[in-house]
Amino acid sequence: MKINLISDTVTKPSPGMLDAMMSAEVGDDVFKADPTVNRLEEKVAIMFNREAALYFPSGTMTNQTAIKLHTNPGDQLICDKYAHVYNYEGGGVSFNSGVSCKLIDGHLGMMTSDQVEEAINPPDFYHSPLTSLVCAENTTNKGGGACWNFSELLRIKEVCQKHGLAYHLDGARIWNALVEKGESAKQYGELFDTISVCLSKGLGCPVGSVLVGDKEMIDKALRIRKILGGGMRQAGFMAAAGIYALDNQINRLADDHKKAREIGSLLQSLLFIKKVEPLETNIIIFEINEDYLSVEDFIEKLLKKDIHIIGMGSSKLRMVTHMDYTDQMHETLLKTLKSL
Ligand SMILES: *Cc1c(COP(=O)(O)O)cnc(C)c1O
């Protein structure tokens, strides 16, 4: 039995999801004529109480499109040093938009409104890049699935309004935050100019992300998606998976969080674990105490049991729980960890 905890993107469509995909009504979405894609976009827009939404092949493309929408070449955006848009999008911020990042030394991928305000370049000081956008990420990926305190996001919004900056949310795992904190999509929709959400992480779809915003913004996003090569034809087969996931697979994220907490507290009790980072959702980041066991040995021992996890550089390791990680796998993992 392979136990794959390298990411929550390793899931395969559930039987219900496959049924929904196979019976999807489709058309050519480049002509906006795929009824299932249109239905998904409308559904996500309504969830976040926004005018419009646009379906994309990836979360990288939704983020990159949003950054392009809110900036001009030469501008600067503000984000945490852990941000996905800075670390894991292949330098797309500069490649696609000609924009630089002002990095904030935040906590678990989250900034304070004071830090954001300090990072803004004075707009009349023309020697510095013009600050035009703030990007937040919830939950934070490199920050171990941490959830923002909503009131801090609100204070950052006030800073953005005061200084005329756009405000984008990389909400690849927003669903995990909503479930864990009991928050609503609408309250996020109210706060941000644009939000990018992933259907292919915890929600278990094979592909897909959605960008939400006002109509004017999403109309412009359609052109940028085209330029980036993200126009798709009968994408309704995939969009049907998205609709199914939104209807059926959000609340179950609580189970991923519960399993992650159980793994975290077991790790905490083991002699060869130096540290488990604060754990709120489905991402467990921990450090091996190499006086007892090397990282390589640890990974090797797990691999012998067909358990797959991922290194994050230095002695840090990561496990991510997801819908294909069953109760039985969970039992096996806990037993294996105890036996090392
Ligand atoms: C996964 C992820 C994305 C998008 O990734 P894709 O693989 O391009 O879909 C964006 N932001 C965060 C925080 C992510 O974890």
PDBQT file of the ligand as one rigid body, heavy atoms in Angstrom, charges set to zero:
ROOT
HETATM    1  C1  LIG A 401      -0.101  25.074  -5.371  1.00  0.00    +0.000 C 
HETATM    2  C2  LIG A 401      -0.117  26.516  -5.105  1.00  0.00    +0.000 A 
HETATM    3  C3  LIG A 401      -0.340  27.436  -6.140  1.00  0.00    +0.000 A 
HETATM    4  C4  LIG A 401      -0.610  27.063  -7.577  1.00  0.00    +0.000 C 
HETATM    5  O1  LIG A 401       0.082  26.013  -8.043  1.00  0.00    +0.000 OA
HETATM    6  P1  LIG A 401      -0.211  25.244  -9.414  1.00  0.00    +0.000 P 
HETATM    7  O2  LIG A 401       0.580  24.016  -9.214  1.00  0.00    +0.000 OA
HETATM    8  O3  LIG A 401       0.274  26.127 -10.496  1.00  0.00    +0.000 OA
HETATM    9  O4  LIG A 401      -1.681  24.993  -9.533  1.00  0.00    +0.000 OA
HETATM   10  C5  LIG A 401      -0.353  28.766  -5.812  1.00  0.00    +0.000 A 
HETATM   11  N1  LIG A 401      -0.179  29.171  -4.548  1.00  0.00    +0.000 NA
HETATM   12  C6  LIG A 401       0.011  28.324  -3.529  1.00  0.00    +0.000 A 
HETATM   13  C7  LIG A 401       0.147  28.845  -2.149  1.00  0.00    +0.000 C 
HETATM   14  C8  LIG A 401       0.067  26.965  -3.772  1.00  0.00    +0.000 A 
HETATM   15  O5  LIG A 401       0.265  26.121  -2.752  1.00  0.00    +0.000 OA
ENDROOT
TORSDOF 0
